[in-house]
């Protein structure tokens, strides 16, 4: 009875299947958006772990060891940009590709690129765009499997990510 649980609550995890395409940590304070992203990625064979804000993301990231992290920008406690900065400053997480999924201004896109954010997908998004982006960041659909964090766009990235600044 005195055992302390060291993993996130079971509801945080998807029901991943063997042979899945990778693990994605989805961070968004909107439960409906988290579920939308989760369902679309699970249908494509990804295992999905969710967090409600940046603080929860940083609390579980080392335990779940994701292949990709998606972040909303506006969240309580710790927003997406500050979360991206902390992930980039941690040697244990700086190699994990990060995508911002949020309506961003050009200034936020520029700031995100300096923080090591790999890609931006504006809300509202098409599920096929989301899946394509996550596959690319997870090293699928990119024969070179470059992985890792990029400081900015690279010619190898092709036409993605689609960046449509808000406003």
MILUMLUM-75363 format. One record per residue (C-alpha): x, y, z; chain; residue number from 1; residue in three letters. Coordinates in nm, 3 decimals. Example, Ala and Ser with C-alpha at 12.3 -4.5 7.8 and 13.67 -1.06 7.14 Angstrom:
2
1.230|-0.450|0.780|A|1|ALA
1.367|-0.106|0.714|A|2|SER
This chain:
167
0.000|0.000|0.000|A|1|UNK
0.289|0.240|0.061|A|2|UNK
0.418|0.234|-0.297|A|3|UNK
0.452|0.567|-0.472|A|4|UNK
0.349|0.583|-0.834|A|5|UNK
0.635|0.712|-1.051|A|6|UNK
0.458|0.719|-1.388|A|7|UNK
0.186|0.951|-1.514|A|8|UNK
-0.173|0.846|-1.464|A|9|UNK
-0.279|0.571|-1.704|A|10|UNK
-0.531|0.804|-1.870|A|11|UNK
-0.236|1.014|-1.987|A|12|UNK
-0.117|0.730|-2.209|A|13|UNK
-0.277|0.605|-2.524|A|14|UNK
-0.323|0.237|-2.580|A|15|UNK
-0.015|0.202|-2.797|A|16|UNK
0.028|-0.108|-3.004|A|17|UNK
0.353|-0.290|-3.075|A|18|UNK
0.509|-0.165|-3.394|A|19|UNK
0.377|0.187|-3.353|A|20|UNK
0.556|0.460|-3.546|A|21|UNK
0.684|0.641|-3.241|A|22|UNK
0.574|0.822|-2.929|A|23|UNK
0.443|1.177|-2.940|A|24|UNK
0.398|1.402|-2.639|A|25|UNK
0.103|1.631|-2.715|A|26|UNK
0.089|1.944|-2.498|A|27|UNK
-0.219|2.165|-2.513|A|28|UNK
-0.443|2.311|-2.244|A|29|UNK
-0.756|2.254|-2.454|A|30|UNK
-0.880|1.900|-2.389|A|31|UNK
-1.071|1.887|-2.719|A|32|UNK
-0.760|1.981|-2.919|A|33|UNK
-0.548|1.727|-2.726|A|34|UNK
-0.802|1.457|-2.808|A|35|UNK
-0.823|1.563|-3.174|A|36|UNK
-0.446|1.544|-3.213|A|37|UNK
-0.430|1.217|-3.017|A|38|UNK
-0.696|1.041|-3.225|A|39|UNK
-0.546|1.150|-3.557|A|40|UNK
-0.197|1.036|-3.458|A|41|UNK
-0.317|0.708|-3.305|A|42|UNK
-0.506|0.626|-3.625|A|43|UNK
-0.171|0.653|-3.805|A|44|UNK
0.005|0.419|-3.561|A|45|UNK
0.167|0.662|-3.318|A|46|UNK
0.159|0.616|-2.943|A|47|UNK
0.040|0.939|-2.782|A|48|UNK
0.103|1.081|-2.435|A|49|UNK
-0.069|1.406|-2.338|A|50|UNK
0.000|1.695|-2.103|A|51|UNK
-0.224|1.991|-2.021|A|52|UNK
0.053|2.255|-2.008|A|53|UNK
0.426|2.312|-2.027|A|54|UNK
0.484|2.242|-1.659|A|55|UNK
0.326|1.898|-1.691|A|56|UNK
0.526|1.838|-2.010|A|57|UNK
0.854|1.906|-1.830|A|58|UNK
0.742|1.688|-1.540|A|59|UNK
0.686|1.380|-1.758|A|60|UNK
0.911|1.422|-2.063|A|61|UNK
1.204|1.223|-1.918|A|62|UNK
0.973|0.938|-1.814|A|63|UNK
0.789|0.901|-2.143|A|64|UNK
1.087|0.961|-2.376|A|65|UNK
0.891|1.095|-2.674|A|66|UNK
1.018|1.095|-3.031|A|67|UNK
0.833|1.424|-3.103|A|68|UNK
0.672|1.693|-2.888|A|69|UNK
0.386|1.916|-3.003|A|70|UNK
0.324|2.237|-2.808|A|71|UNK
0.048|2.494|-2.800|A|72|UNK
0.171|2.850|-2.734|A|73|UNK
-0.088|2.992|-2.493|A|74|UNK
-0.117|2.768|-2.187|A|75|UNK
-0.143|2.824|-1.811|A|76|UNK
0.152|2.785|-1.575|A|77|UNK
0.416|2.751|-1.851|A|78|UNK
0.349|2.856|-2.209|A|79|UNK
0.477|2.681|-2.521|A|80|UNK
0.766|2.918|-2.594|A|81|UNK
0.908|2.896|-2.242|A|82|UNK
0.859|2.518|-2.252|A|83|UNK
1.048|2.502|-2.583|A|84|UNK
1.329|2.709|-2.430|A|85|UNK
1.356|2.474|-2.132|A|86|UNK
1.351|2.166|-2.354|A|87|UNK
1.628|2.318|-2.568|A|88|UNK
1.842|2.403|-2.264|A|89|UNK
1.821|2.048|-2.123|A|90|UNK
2.083|1.811|-2.272|A|91|UNK
1.842|1.523|-2.211|A|92|UNK
1.565|1.674|-2.426|A|93|UNK
1.729|1.912|-2.674|A|94|UNK
1.749|1.634|-2.937|A|95|UNK
1.369|1.583|-2.938|A|96|UNK
1.201|1.755|-3.234|A|97|UNK
0.942|2.013|-3.130|A|98|UNK
0.647|2.143|-3.331|A|99|UNK
0.439|2.441|-3.225|A|100|UNK
0.074|2.383|-3.312|A|101|UNK
-0.089|2.719|-3.259|A|102|UNK
-0.192|3.035|-3.438|A|103|UNK
0.136|3.228|-3.426|A|104|UNK
0.243|3.575|-3.523|A|105|UNK
0.559|3.612|-3.732|A|106|UNK
0.738|3.737|-3.417|A|107|UNK
0.642|3.413|-3.235|A|108|UNK
0.765|3.206|-3.529|A|109|UNK
1.096|3.394|-3.530|A|110|UNK
1.131|3.357|-3.153|A|111|UNK
1.045|2.987|-3.170|A|112|UNK
1.314|2.928|-3.430|A|113|UNK
1.575|3.086|-3.202|A|114|UNK
1.454|2.850|-2.926|A|115|UNK
1.513|2.542|-3.139|A|116|UNK
1.153|2.480|-3.251|A|117|UNK
1.159|2.260|-3.561|A|118|UNK
0.822|2.336|-3.716|A|119|UNK
0.503|2.537|-3.686|A|120|UNK
0.153|2.423|-3.778|A|121|UNK
-0.115|2.692|-3.754|A|122|UNK
-0.455|2.625|-3.599|A|123|UNK
-0.694|2.537|-3.745|A|124|UNK
-0.506|2.258|-3.920|A|125|UNK
-0.593|1.971|-4.148|A|126|UNK
-0.535|1.631|-3.984|A|127|UNK
-0.333|1.516|-4.286|A|128|UNK
-0.095|1.814|-4.234|A|129|UNK
-0.054|1.720|-3.869|A|130|UNK
0.028|1.357|-3.948|A|131|UNK
0.269|1.453|-4.227|A|132|UNK
0.450|1.695|-3.999|A|133|UNK
0.481|1.452|-3.707|A|134|UNK
0.600|1.173|-3.939|A|135|UNK
0.866|1.401|-4.083|A|136|UNK
0.986|1.507|-3.739|A|137|UNK
0.989|1.146|-3.620|A|138|UNK
1.217|1.063|-3.912|A|139|UNK
0.953|0.889|-4.121|A|140|UNK
0.898|1.021|-4.468|A|141|UNK
1.247|1.173|-4.452|A|142|UNK
1.484|0.910|-4.590|A|143|UNK
1.776|1.089|-4.427|A|144|UNK
1.598|1.081|-4.092|A|145|UNK
1.772|1.401|-3.985|A|146|UNK
1.588|1.412|-3.649|A|147|UNK
1.712|1.648|-3.384|A|148|UNK
1.635|2.014|-3.329|A|149|UNK
1.694|2.268|-3.600|A|150|UNK
1.775|2.631|-3.534|A|151|UNK
1.577|2.736|-3.839|A|152|UNK
1.438|2.619|-4.170|A|153|UNK
1.663|2.404|-4.382|A|154|UNK
1.641|2.330|-4.755|A|155|UNK
1.615|1.961|-4.661|A|156|UNK
1.287|2.040|-4.488|A|157|UNK
1.115|2.104|-4.820|A|158|UNK
0.798|2.307|-4.827|A|159|UNK
0.700|2.215|-4.472|A|160|UNK
0.628|2.345|-4.225|A|161|UNK
0.349|2.564|-4.348|A|162|UNK
0.378|2.889|-4.157|A|163|UNK
0.080|3.116|-4.181|A|164|UNK
0.124|3.398|-3.930|A|165|UNK
-0.193|3.508|-3.753|A|166|UNK
-0.316|3.857|-3.783|A|167|UNK
